[in-house]
Amino acid sequence: MQQLIFTVNTQNHILSVLVENKTGVLNRVLSLFRRRRFNVESLTVSPSEQSGLSRIIIVVHHQANIAQVMKQMDKLIEVIRVRQLDPNMAIVRDFALVTFKVSPRGNMRLTAFLKKYRTAKVLKKEMASWVVQIVDMPDAVQLFLIEGSKHGLLHITRTGATATDAYLPHA
């Protein structure tokens, strides 16, 4: 279980990359990391606040020297802006959907476990399983998953870290 879980610590590099939403851009950006054999710890991609642009959040292990990668990303035509977020100042969240196996006797234990996590919410209750969402800091989600493995955890779908530092460019 722990092999599937990552953490964003204050030493990791968190990059926010604003790109044109075009075919192949993600591949070109990630190939810069692949060429240097940098392991991407987490990757999220979604449309941005600007039509036609997407934001990529990349978390890379702290030992990676990413200065050169950032310079090369800046040279890609489809890349609008590359910024390294300060992990101490950034707001970082992770989202997970978790399926738990339940039984009539186990429901009370699972309910008690879920009450410990104020950001966990039961989305669906079936006879044999519950689907729970948790949105929190990556370390809190990690702890939830580790402890959840003792409560009949069956399946995890996790987004990975997404982040912002509330930076607003001057208009």
N, C-alpha and C positions, 0 to 999 in steps of 0.2 A: 504494500500500500504506500509506504513512504517514498518509493521511487517515482510515483506519479505526482508527487506533491513538490511544489517549488515555493520559494520565499523571495520576497523583494527586500533585501536589506539595504542599509544606508550606504553600502559600498558599491552596489550594483549601478550600472549605467542605465538611465532611463532616457530614451530618445523619443521626441515627438517630431514626426516627419509629415509635413503637409505636401500632398502630391496631387497631380491631375488624376482624375478617376478614369484611367485608360488601361486597356489590356496590356499585360506584361510589365507594368510598372512595379508591382510587388516583387515579381521575380527578379527584376534588375536590381532593386534595392537589396533584397536578401542575398543575391549572389555576391555582393561586396563583403558580406559577413562570411559566406561559405568559402570564398577564396582564401580568407585568412584563418579558416578553421575556428571561428568564433562560434560558440554555442549560443543560440538565441534561447534565453530562458523563458520568455513569454512574448507573444505577438498578438496584438489586436488591431483590427482594421475596420473602419466604418466611415460613412459619409461625414463630412465636416459641416460647419455652419455655412459654408459657401457652396453654392451649387456647382457641381462638376469637380469638386475637390474632395479628397478623402484624407483622413488622418490615420497614420500608422503609429502605434505606440510599441516600441521595441525595448525589451529589458535584456541586457547583456551582462554576463558575469563580470564582476568587478576587476578581474585580472586582465581583461581585454583592453588593449590600447586602441581606443576607438577614434582618436583624433584624425587619423588618416582616412578611415572609413567615412567619417562625417564630411571631410573635404571632398572625397570622391562622390558622395551622395549629392552634395551641393552642385556638382558639375553635370548631373543628370538633368536633361531638359525638362522632364516632367516633375521634378522636385521643386517645389515653391520655397520651402523653408525647412531647415533642420535645426532643432534645438535640443540641447541636453538639459533635462530637468534636474534640479537639485533634489535628491531623494529626501533630504531633511525638510524641504519646503513643499514638495509636491503632495497633492492629494491623490493617493493611490487606492484603488478598489479592485476587488476580484469578485466574480459572480460564479456560483456553482449551482447546478441542479443535481440533487442527490436522491436516489431511490433507496428506500430502506425496506427490508422484509419485516413484516409485522405478524404478530400472532395475538390472540386475545390477551394472553398474559403479558406479552412484551409491549403492548401499547402504552401501558402506564410508565414503564421504564423509558421508552422512547419519548413520551410526552415530557417527562421530568428532564431528560437530557436536552430536549429542544428548548425548554424554558431557560436553560443556562445561557443560551445565545439569543439575545434580543433581536438580532438581525436575521434569524432563521424564521421561515414562515412555511407552514404546510400548504401546498398548493392543491394536492389531490389525495384523497383517502380512498383506497380500495380495500377489499377484504384481505389481500395478501401483501399489499405494499402501500407505502406512502411516498409521495414525491415532495421534497422539501427544497426551497431555495434559500440560499444565504448570500448576502451581499455585504462585504466587509473588507477590512484590510487583509492583504494576502496572508499574513501570519495568523490572523484570527480564523480565516477559512481553512488554513492548513491544520490548525489545532482542532477545528470542528471535524475535519475529515479523519484525522488520527483517532480522535475519541469516538467518532461515528462508526468506525470499523468494529467497535465493541458492541454496537447496537443493531447489527444486521444490515450493514451497508452493502448494497448490491451493485450500484452503478453510479458513476460520477460523470457529469459533463461540466466542464469548467472553461471559462473564457480566458483566463490568464489576466494579468494585470492591465488595467487601463489607468491613465493618470492625466492630471493637469496641474499646473502651478498657478492657475488663474491669471496668467500673463495676458494682458490686453495690449496689443500694439497701439501706438498713438495714431489717431486718425488724422 
